[in-house]
Amino acid sequence: MGDVEKRNATMLTQLNLLYTRELRNVRRDVGAVAARFGLTIFLAVLMGIIFFEVGDTDSAVPQNVQSHFGALVMIMIMSMFGTAQPALLAFPEERPVFLREYSTSHYS
């Protein structure tokens, strides 16, 4: 036949494939997206209730400063884990697809 030159996929091509696949998965699984939004809203309301009026106290008292800092830390942790959890839970589900695409040289 002839020598076929094998080229690696560019970074833009790889990102395009991954983005397209993820967008397709989001469109197919509307219930999971709604559940994510619902959970996020529920946790935000829960944090709001727990730390309601924490900022209304005098900041000169050390315990009040700790309350302010604690509220900020909890909100930041909730935001980070809330964002990362769906991505972490997607890895086991996406692994067979990744391995199949990797074995056919979709990724360089």
A tleap script that builds the chain and sets N, CA, C and O, in Angstrom:
source leaprc.protein.ff14SB
mol = sequence {
  NMET GLY ASP VAL GLU LYS ARG ASN ALA THR
  MET LEU THR GLN LEU ASN LEU LEU TYR THR
  ARG GLU LEU ARG ASN VAL ARG ARG ASP VAL
  GLY ALA VAL ALA ALA ARG PHE GLY LEU THR
  ILE PHE LEU ALA VAL LEU MET GLY ILE ILE
  PHE PHE GLU VAL GLY ASP THR ASP SER ALA
  VAL PRO GLN ASN VAL GLN SER HIE PHE GLY
  ALA LEU VAL MET ILE MET ILE MET SER MET
  PHE GLY THR ALA GLN PRO ALA LEU LEU ALA
  PHE PRO GLU GLU ARG PRO VAL PHE LEU ARG
  GLU TYR SER THR SER HIE TYR CSER
}
set mol.1.N position { 0.833 -1.171 0.000 }
set mol.1.CA position { 0.000 0.000 0.000 }
set mol.1.C position { 0.878 1.235 0.000 }
set mol.1.O position { 1.225 1.695 -1.088 }
set mol.2.N position { 1.226 1.752 1.015 }
set mol.2.CA position { 2.069 2.933 1.083 }
set mol.2.C position { 2.266 3.311 2.526 }
set mol.2.O position { 1.564 2.847 3.424 }
set mol.3.N position { 3.220 4.149 2.716 }
set mol.3.CA position { 3.459 4.599 4.082 }
set mol.3.C position { 2.416 5.652 4.460 }
set mol.3.O position { 2.256 6.671 3.788 }
set mol.4.N position { 1.737 5.377 5.524 }
set mol.4.CA position { 0.748 6.320 6.032 }
set mol.4.C position { 1.361 7.052 7.211 }
set mol.4.O position { 1.772 6.452 8.204 }
set mol.5.N position { 1.408 8.364 7.067 }
set mol.5.CA position { 1.987 9.168 8.140 }
set mol.5.C position { 0.945 9.325 9.245 }
set mol.5.O position { -0.191 9.729 8.993 }
set mol.6.N position { 1.343 9.005 10.452 }
set mol.6.CA position { 0.446 9.086 11.588 }
set mol.6.C position { 0.676 10.411 12.307 }
set mol.6.O position { 1.791 10.708 12.736 }
set mol.7.N position { -0.390 11.206 12.435 }
set mol.7.CA position { -0.275 12.499 13.104 }
set mol.7.C position { -1.014 12.452 14.430 }
set mol.7.O position { -2.036 11.780 14.565 }
set mol.8.N position { -0.494 13.157 15.384 }
set mol.8.CA position { -1.165 13.281 16.672 }
set mol.8.C position { -2.227 14.366 16.585 }
set mol.8.O position { -2.083 15.350 15.859 }
set mol.9.N position { -3.287 14.160 17.338 }
set mol.9.CA position { -4.359 15.166 17.365 }
set mol.9.C position { -3.861 16.400 18.095 }
set mol.9.O position { -3.142 16.298 19.089 }
set mol.10.N position { -4.246 17.563 17.597 }
set mol.10.CA position { -3.836 18.805 18.243 }
set mol.10.C position { -4.628 18.994 19.541 }
set mol.10.O position { -5.652 18.348 19.765 }
set mol.11.N position { -4.135 19.879 20.369 }
set mol.11.CA position { -4.807 20.175 21.640 }
set mol.11.C position { -6.210 20.711 21.379 }
set mol.11.O position { -7.144 20.371 22.106 }
set mol.12.N position { -6.371 21.533 20.363 }
set mol.12.CA position { -7.681 22.092 20.031 }
set mol.12.C position { -8.650 20.989 19.598 }
set mol.12.O position { -9.824 21.020 19.965 }
set mol.13.N position { -8.177 20.034 18.834 }
set mol.13.CA position { -9.014 18.907 18.417 }
set mol.13.C position { -9.427 18.068 19.616 }
set mol.13.O position { -10.584 17.659 19.718 }
set mol.14.N position { -8.500 17.813 20.514 }
set mol.14.CA position { -8.815 17.037 21.710 }
set mol.14.C position { -9.852 17.749 22.572 }
set mol.14.O position { -10.818 17.134 23.025 }
set mol.15.N position { -9.650 19.041 22.796 }
set mol.15.CA position { -10.613 19.812 23.593 }
set mol.15.C position { -11.980 19.856 22.923 }
set mol.15.O position { -13.009 19.783 23.594 }
set mol.16.N position { -11.987 19.974 21.608 }
set mol.16.CA position { -13.251 19.995 20.879 }
set mol.16.C position { -13.997 18.678 21.048 }
set mol.16.O position { -15.206 18.678 21.277 }
set mol.17.N position { -13.290 17.558 20.938 }
set mol.17.CA position { -13.925 16.252 21.127 }
set mol.17.C position { -14.475 16.086 22.539 }
set mol.17.O position { -15.598 15.613 22.718 }
set mol.18.N position { -13.698 16.471 23.531 }
set mol.18.CA position { -14.139 16.345 24.919 }
set mol.18.C position { -15.322 17.262 25.217 }
set mol.18.O position { -16.274 16.862 25.886 }
set mol.19.N position { -15.254 18.486 24.719 }
set mol.19.CA position { -16.342 19.440 24.938 }
set mol.19.C position { -17.629 18.954 24.278 }
set mol.19.O position { -18.703 19.020 24.876 }
set mol.20.N position { -17.519 18.473 23.062 }
set mol.20.CA position { -18.693 17.983 22.337 }
set mol.20.C position { -19.315 16.782 23.045 }
set mol.20.O position { -20.537 16.690 23.162 }
set mol.21.N position { -18.475 15.863 23.517 }
set mol.21.CA position { -19.001 14.697 24.218 }
set mol.21.C position { -19.680 15.089 25.530 }
set mol.21.O position { -20.745 14.565 25.859 }
set mol.22.N position { -19.069 16.006 26.275 }
set mol.22.CA position { -19.665 16.436 27.550 }
set mol.22.C position { -20.980 17.180 27.321 }
set mol.22.O position { -21.938 16.985 28.069 }
set mol.23.N position { -21.032 18.017 26.308 }
set mol.23.CA position { -22.272 18.733 25.990 }
set mol.23.C position { -23.371 17.753 25.596 }
set mol.23.O position { -24.527 17.935 25.977 }
set mol.24.N position { -23.024 16.722 24.844 }
set mol.24.CA position { -23.995 15.696 24.468 }
set mol.24.C position { -24.505 14.947 25.707 }
set mol.24.O position { -25.698 14.663 25.815 }
set mol.25.N position { -23.607 14.633 26.630 }
set mol.25.CA position { -24.013 13.946 27.857 }
set mol.25.C position { -24.920 14.813 28.717 }
set mol.25.O position { -25.863 14.307 29.325 }
set mol.26.N position { -24.649 16.105 28.776 }
set mol.26.CA position { -25.495 17.020 29.557 }
set mol.26.C position { -26.882 17.113 28.939 }
set mol.26.O position { -27.881 17.118 29.657 }
set mol.27.N position { -26.952 17.185 27.629 }
set mol.27.CA position { -28.255 17.257 26.959 }
set mol.27.C position { -29.063 15.978 27.149 }
set mol.27.O position { -30.288 16.030 27.259 }
set mol.28.N position { -28.393 14.841 27.189 }
set mol.28.CA position { -29.085 13.555 27.344 }
set mol.28.C position { -29.591 13.348 28.765 }
set mol.28.O position { -30.637 12.731 28.967 }
set mol.29.N position { -28.862 13.855 29.746 }
set mol.29.CA position { -29.185 13.579 31.143 }
set mol.29.C position { -29.650 14.848 31.852 }
set mol.29.O position { -28.970 15.363 32.740 }
set mol.30.N position { -30.799 15.335 31.452 }
set mol.30.CA position { -31.346 16.575 32.003 }
set mol.30.C position { -31.677 16.408 33.483 }
set mol.30.O position { -31.542 17.356 34.256 }
set mol.31.N position { -32.106 15.218 33.884 }
set mol.31.CA position { -32.443 14.971 35.287 }
set mol.31.C position { -31.254 15.154 36.211 }
set mol.31.O position { -31.395 15.710 37.300 }
set mol.32.N position { -30.084 14.692 35.789 }
set mol.32.CA position { -28.874 14.844 36.608 }
set mol.32.C position { -28.480 16.311 36.721 }
set mol.32.O position { -28.040 16.756 37.781 }
set mol.33.N position { -28.633 17.053 35.651 }
set mol.33.CA position { -28.313 18.481 35.694 }
set mol.33.C position { -29.268 19.202 36.638 }
set mol.33.O position { -28.844 20.049 37.425 }
set mol.34.N position { -30.549 18.870 36.562 }
set mol.34.CA position { -31.531 19.477 37.464 }
set mol.34.C position { -31.236 19.103 38.910 }
set mol.34.O position { -31.369 19.939 39.804 }
set mol.35.N position { -30.839 17.862 39.148 }
set mol.35.CA position { -30.495 17.434 40.506 }
set mol.35.C position { -29.280 18.194 41.028 }
set mol.35.O position { -29.240 18.570 42.199 }
set mol.36.N position { -28.294 18.421 40.171 }
set mol.36.CA position { -27.115 19.195 40.582 }
set mol.36.C position { -27.495 20.609 40.984 }
set mol.36.O position { -27.061 21.113 42.020 }
set mol.37.N position { -28.320 21.249 40.143 }
set mol.37.CA position { -28.758 22.609 40.473 }
set mol.37.C position { -29.570 22.624 41.754 }
set mol.37.O position { -29.393 23.505 42.595 }
set mol.38.N position { -30.459 21.655 41.907 }
set mol.38.CA position { -31.274 21.579 43.114 }
set mol.38.C position { -30.423 21.390 44.357 }
set mol.38.O position { -30.663 22.032 45.380 }
set mol.39.N position { -29.426 20.511 44.275 }
set mol.39.CA position { -28.539 20.278 45.405 }
set mol.39.C position { -27.730 21.526 45.734 }
set mol.39.O position { -27.539 21.858 46.904 }
set mol.40.N position { -27.263 22.208 44.713 }
set mol.40.CA position { -26.498 23.433 44.933 }
set mol.40.C position { -27.352 24.487 45.618 }
set mol.40.O position { -26.900 25.144 46.556 }
set mol.41.N position { -28.575 24.650 45.158 }
set mol.41.CA position { -29.474 25.636 45.766 }
set mol.41.C position { -29.798 25.246 47.207 }
set mol.41.O position { -29.807 26.098 48.096 }
set mol.42.N position { -30.063 23.960 47.437 }
set mol.42.CA position { -30.363 23.503 48.787 }
set mol.42.C position { -29.202 23.766 49.742 }
set mol.42.O position { -29.408 24.270 50.847 }
set mol.43.N position { -27.983 23.428 49.322 }
set mol.43.CA position { -26.820 23.647 50.180 }
set mol.43.C position { -26.553 25.130 50.411 }
set mol.43.O position { -26.139 25.517 51.503 }
set mol.44.N position { -26.783 25.958 49.406 }
set mol.44.CA position { -26.596 27.398 49.571 }
set mol.44.C position { -27.604 27.957 50.581 }
set mol.44.O position { -27.246 28.777 51.427 }
set mol.45.N position { -28.850 27.517 50.495 }
set mol.45.CA position { -29.862 27.968 51.455 }
set mol.45.C position { -29.513 27.469 52.854 }
set mol.45.O position { -29.649 28.210 53.828 }
set mol.46.N position { -29.067 26.225 52.960 }
set mol.46.CA position { -28.679 25.674 54.257 }
set mol.46.C position { -27.541 26.475 54.881 }
set mol.46.O position { -27.591 26.799 56.068 }
set mol.47.N position { -26.520 26.795 54.097 }
set mol.47.CA position { -25.412 27.616 54.606 }
set mol.47.C position { -25.899 29.009 54.998 }
set mol.47.O position { -25.450 29.573 55.995 }
set mol.48.N position { -26.813 29.553 54.213 }
set mol.48.CA position { -27.369 30.866 54.550 }
set mol.48.C position { -28.124 30.847 55.864 }
set mol.48.O position { -28.048 31.796 56.645 }
set mol.49.N position { -28.848 29.775 56.109 }
set mol.49.CA position { -29.594 29.655 57.371 }
set mol.49.C position { -28.632 29.464 58.542 }
set mol.49.O position { -28.805 30.080 59.594 }
set mol.50.N position { -27.626 28.621 58.365 }
set mol.50.CA position { -26.675 28.361 59.451 }
set mol.50.C position { -25.925 29.634 59.844 }
set mol.50.O position { -25.754 29.919 61.030 }
set mol.51.N position { -25.485 30.387 58.859 }
set mol.51.CA position { -24.674 31.565 59.145 }
set mol.51.C position { -25.471 32.865 59.031 }
set mol.51.O position { -24.893 33.920 58.768 }
set mol.52.N position { -26.765 32.803 59.221 }
set mol.52.CA position { -27.619 33.986 59.158 }
set mol.52.C position { -27.245 34.956 60.272 }
set mol.52.O position { -27.139 34.559 61.432 }
set mol.53.N position { -27.050 36.201 59.931 }
set mol.53.CA position { -26.727 37.305 60.840 }
set mol.53.C position { -25.383 37.141 61.545 }
set mol.53.O position { -25.181 37.731 62.606 }
set mol.54.N position { -24.470 36.366 60.993 }
set mol.54.CA position { -23.133 36.255 61.581 }
set mol.54.C position { -22.396 37.580 61.427 }
set mol.54.O position { -21.643 37.965 62.321 }
set mol.55.N position { -22.589 38.274 60.338 }
set mol.55.CA position { -21.890 39.528 60.095 }
set mol.55.C position { -22.463 40.713 60.834 }
set mol.55.O position { -21.894 41.802 60.761 }
set mol.56.N position { -23.571 40.549 61.546 }
set mol.56.CA position { -24.199 41.667 62.245 }
set mol.56.C position { -23.597 41.933 63.621 }
set mol.56.O position { -23.948 42.918 64.271 }
set mol.57.N position { -22.703 41.070 64.064 }
set mol.57.CA position { -22.128 41.225 65.396 }
set mol.57.C position { -20.892 42.116 65.346 }
set mol.57.O position { -20.373 42.414 64.270 }
set mol.58.N position { -20.425 42.540 66.522 }
set mol.58.CA position { -19.276 43.426 66.644 }
set mol.58.C position { -17.993 42.675 66.295 }
set mol.58.O position { -17.718 41.618 66.862 }
set mol.59.N position { -17.216 43.213 65.373 }
set mol.59.CA position { -15.981 42.550 64.931 }
set mol.59.C position { -14.828 42.735 65.901 }
set mol.59.O position { -13.773 42.130 65.711 }
set mol.60.N position { -14.994 43.549 66.929 }
set mol.60.CA position { -13.922 43.759 67.909 }
set mol.60.C position { -13.784 42.570 68.849 }
set mol.60.O position { -12.726 42.378 69.448 }
set mol.61.N position { -14.830 41.773 68.989 }
set mol.61.CA position { -14.796 40.606 69.868 }
set mol.61.C position { -14.165 39.442 69.095 }
set mol.61.O position { -14.615 39.125 67.994 }
set mol.62.N position { -13.112 38.789 69.664 }
set mol.62.CA position { -12.421 37.714 68.936 }
set mol.62.C position { -13.340 36.569 68.502 }
set mol.62.O position { -13.133 36.007 67.427 }
set mol.63.N position { -14.324 36.216 69.285 }
set mol.63.CA position { -15.227 35.128 68.904 }
set mol.63.C position { -16.040 35.494 67.662 }
set mol.63.O position { -16.352 34.622 66.851 }
set mol.64.N position { -16.375 36.735 67.511 }
set mol.64.CA position { -17.136 37.166 66.334 }
set mol.64.C position { -16.275 37.117 65.074 }
set mol.64.O position { -16.759 36.774 63.995 }
set mol.65.N position { -14.988 37.464 65.219 }
set mol.65.CA position { -14.070 37.378 64.075 }
set mol.65.C position { -13.937 35.917 63.653 }
set mol.65.O position { -13.913 35.616 62.460 }
set mol.66.N position { -13.850 35.011 64.622 }
set mol.66.CA position { -13.774 33.589 64.308 }
set mol.66.C position { -15.048 33.116 63.618 }
set mol.66.O position { -14.985 32.277 62.720 }
set mol.67.N position { -16.193 33.638 64.020 }
set mol.67.CA position { -17.454 33.275 63.372 }
set mol.67.C position { -17.471 33.739 61.917 }
set mol.67.O position { -17.922 33.014 61.030 }
set mol.68.N position { -16.975 34.950 61.685 }
set mol.68.CA position { -16.917 35.470 60.311 }
set mol.68.C position { -16.000 34.607 59.457 }
set mol.68.O position { -16.342 34.219 58.339 }
set mol.69.N position { -14.817 34.313 60.016 }
set mol.69.CA position { -13.851 33.504 59.285 }
set mol.69.C position { -14.396 32.095 59.046 }
set mol.69.O position { -14.235 31.545 57.957 }
set mol.70.N position { -15.031 31.519 60.047 }
set mol.70.CA position { -15.621 30.185 59.905 }
set mol.70.C position { -16.681 30.144 58.819 }
set mol.70.O position { -16.753 29.187 58.049 }
set mol.71.N position { -17.503 31.183 58.759 }
set mol.71.CA position { -18.537 31.249 57.727 }
set mol.71.C position { -17.902 31.311 56.335 }
set mol.71.O position { -18.336 30.615 55.417 }
set mol.72.N position { -16.876 32.144 56.186 }
set mol.72.CA position { -16.201 32.253 54.887 }
set mol.72.C position { -15.535 30.942 54.484 }
set mol.72.O position { -15.610 30.539 53.323 }
set mol.73.N position { -14.883 30.272 55.440 }
set mol.73.CA position { -14.210 29.007 55.140 }
set mol.73.C position { -15.229 27.951 54.725 }
set mol.73.O position { -15.014 27.233 53.749 }
set mol.74.N position { -16.311 27.854 55.444 }
set mol.74.CA position { -17.333 26.855 55.119 }
set mol.74.C position { -17.940 27.106 53.735 }
set mol.74.O position { -18.173 26.164 52.979 }
set mol.75.N position { -18.189 28.344 53.414 }
set mol.75.CA position { -18.764 28.673 52.099 }
set mol.75.C position { -17.769 28.349 50.990 }
set mol.75.O position { -18.154 27.830 49.942 }
set mol.76.N position { -16.488 28.654 51.213 }
set mol.76.CA position { -15.475 28.342 50.205 }
set mol.76.C position { -15.319 26.832 50.027 }
set mol.76.O position { -15.218 26.349 48.899 }
set mol.77.N position { -15.299 26.092 51.120 }
set mol.77.CA position { -15.173 24.633 51.020 }
set mol.77.C position { -16.375 24.052 50.291 }
set mol.77.O position { -16.227 23.181 49.435 }
set mol.78.N position { -17.570 24.538 50.633 }
set mol.78.CA position { -18.777 24.053 49.967 }
set mol.78.C position { -18.723 24.346 48.459 }
set mol.78.O position { -19.111 23.513 47.640 }
set mol.79.N position { -18.243 25.527 48.116 }
set mol.79.CA position { -18.149 25.885 46.697 }
set mol.79.C position { -17.167 24.985 45.955 }
set mol.79.O position { -17.456 24.520 44.853 }
set mol.80.N position { -16.013 24.742 46.558 }
set mol.80.CA position { -15.007 23.916 45.886 }
set mol.80.C position { -15.468 22.471 45.735 }
set mol.80.O position { -15.364 21.893 44.653 }
set mol.81.N position { -15.973 21.891 46.811 }
set mol.81.CA position { -16.412 20.495 46.731 }
set mol.81.C position { -17.658 20.349 45.862 }
set mol.81.O position { -17.815 19.353 45.155 }
set mol.82.N position { -18.533 21.333 45.916 }
set mol.82.CA position { -19.731 21.286 45.082 }
set mol.82.C position { -19.400 21.324 43.603 }
set mol.82.O position { -20.086 20.703 42.791 }
set mol.83.N position { -18.354 22.050 43.253 }
set mol.83.CA position { -17.924 22.125 41.863 }
set mol.83.C position { -17.164 20.867 41.443 }
set mol.83.O position { -17.328 20.386 40.322 }
set mol.84.N position { -16.340 20.339 42.333 }
set mol.84.CA position { -15.483 19.204 41.986 }
set mol.84.C position { -16.203 17.864 42.015 }
set mol.84.O position { -15.822 16.950 41.283 }
set mol.85.N position { -17.223 17.726 42.832 }
set mol.85.CA position { -17.849 16.417 43.008 }
set mol.85.C position { -18.426 15.834 41.716 }
set mol.85.O position { -18.170 14.663 41.437 }
set mol.86.N position { -19.186 16.578 40.916 }
set mol.86.CA position { -19.693 15.969 39.673 }
set mol.86.C position { -18.577 15.519 38.733 }
set mol.86.O position { -18.705 14.499 38.055 }
set mol.87.N position { -17.494 16.273 38.693 }
set mol.87.CA position { -16.374 15.879 37.831 }
set mol.87.C position { -15.711 14.605 38.353 }
set mol.87.O position { -15.346 13.729 37.570 }
set mol.88.N position { -15.559 14.501 39.659 }
set mol.88.CA position { -14.950 13.297 40.232 }
set mol.88.C position { -15.841 12.076 40.053 }
set mol.88.O position { -15.343 10.973 39.826 }
set mol.89.N position { -17.128 12.260 40.151 }
set mol.89.CA position { -18.049 11.142 39.982 }
set mol.89.C position { -18.168 10.708 38.523 }
set mol.89.O position { -18.623 9.599 38.243 }
set mol.90.N position { -17.764 11.567 37.598 }
set mol.90.CA position { -17.843 11.231 36.175 }
set mol.90.C position { -16.677 10.346 35.724 }
set mol.90.O position { -16.790 9.670 34.702 }
set mol.91.N position { -15.566 10.334 36.459 }
set mol.91.CA position { -14.404 9.561 36.030 }
set mol.91.C position { -14.698 8.077 35.860 }
set mol.91.O position { -14.373 7.527 34.807 }
set mol.92.N position { -15.299 7.394 36.841 }
set mol.92.CA position { -15.553 5.959 36.634 }
set mol.92.C position { -16.491 5.684 35.458 }
set mol.92.O position { -16.361 4.668 34.776 }
set mol.93.N position { -17.421 6.582 35.232 }
set mol.93.CA position { -18.371 6.407 34.137 }
set mol.93.C position { -17.708 6.626 32.777 }
set mol.93.O position { -18.033 5.943 31.805 }
set mol.94.N position { -16.790 7.570 32.714 }
set mol.94.CA position { -16.143 7.927 31.448 }
set mol.94.C position { -14.896 7.097 31.146 }
set mol.94.O position { -14.368 7.175 30.036 }
set mol.95.N position { -14.419 6.317 32.091 }
set mol.95.CA position { -13.177 5.568 31.904 }
set mol.95.C position { -13.200 4.630 30.698 }
set mol.95.O position { -12.249 4.643 29.917 }
set mol.96.N position { -14.249 3.812 30.508 }
set mol.96.CA position { -14.239 2.936 29.328 }
set mol.96.C position { -14.179 3.712 28.004 }
set mol.96.O position { -13.517 3.288 27.056 }
set mol.97.N position { -14.871 4.837 27.953 }
set mol.97.CA position { -14.848 5.656 26.735 }
set mol.97.C position { -13.445 6.202 26.508 }
set mol.97.O position { -12.933 6.178 25.389 }
set mol.98.N position { -12.824 6.699 27.586 }
set mol.98.CA position { -11.466 7.236 27.469 }
set mol.98.C position { -10.486 6.160 27.006 }
set mol.98.O position { -9.669 6.404 26.118 }
set mol.99.N position { -10.564 4.979 27.601 }
set mol.99.CA position { -9.648 3.904 27.216 }
set mol.99.C position { -9.838 3.491 25.759 }
set mol.99.O position { -8.866 3.214 25.056 }
set mol.100.N position { -11.081 3.452 25.312 }
set mol.100.CA position { -11.336 3.102 23.910 }
set mol.100.C position { -10.759 4.178 22.987 }
set mol.100.O position { -10.118 3.859 21.985 }
set mol.101.N position { -10.985 5.446 23.322 }
set mol.101.CA position { -10.463 6.524 22.483 }
set mol.101.C position { -8.945 6.596 22.548 }
set mol.101.O position { -8.297 6.900 21.547 }
set mol.102.N position { -8.376 6.323 23.704 }
set mol.102.CA position { -6.914 6.340 23.838 }
set mol.102.C position { -6.282 5.225 23.015 }
set mol.102.O position { -5.232 5.418 22.401 }
set mol.103.N position { -6.927 4.052 23.005 }
set mol.103.CA position { -6.365 2.937 22.243 }
set mol.103.C position { -6.436 3.168 20.733 }
set mol.103.O position { -5.674 2.557 19.984 }
set mol.104.N position { -7.323 4.023 20.281 }
set mol.104.CA position { -7.400 4.348 18.858 }
set mol.104.C position { -6.679 5.659 18.527 }
set mol.104.O position { -6.881 6.235 17.458 }
set mol.105.N position { -5.843 6.118 19.447 }
set mol.105.CA position { -4.971 7.301 19.243 }
set mol.105.C position { -5.750 8.593 19.032 }
set mol.105.O position { -5.354 9.437 18.228 }
set mol.106.N position { -6.848 8.747 19.746 }
set mol.106.CA position { -7.539 10.037 19.695 }
set mol.106.C position { -6.769 11.115 20.439 }
set mol.106.O position { -6.876 12.299 20.123 }
set mol.107.N position { -5.986 10.695 21.436 }
set mol.107.CA position { -5.211 11.631 22.237 }
set mol.107.C position { -3.737 11.406 21.960 }
set mol.107.O position { -3.286 10.271 21.800 }
set mol.108.N position { -2.995 12.500 21.905 }
set mol.108.CA position { -1.560 12.353 21.617 }
set mol.108.C position { -0.756 12.234 22.888 }
set mol.108.O position { 0.467 12.104 22.834 }
savepdb mol mol.pdb
quit
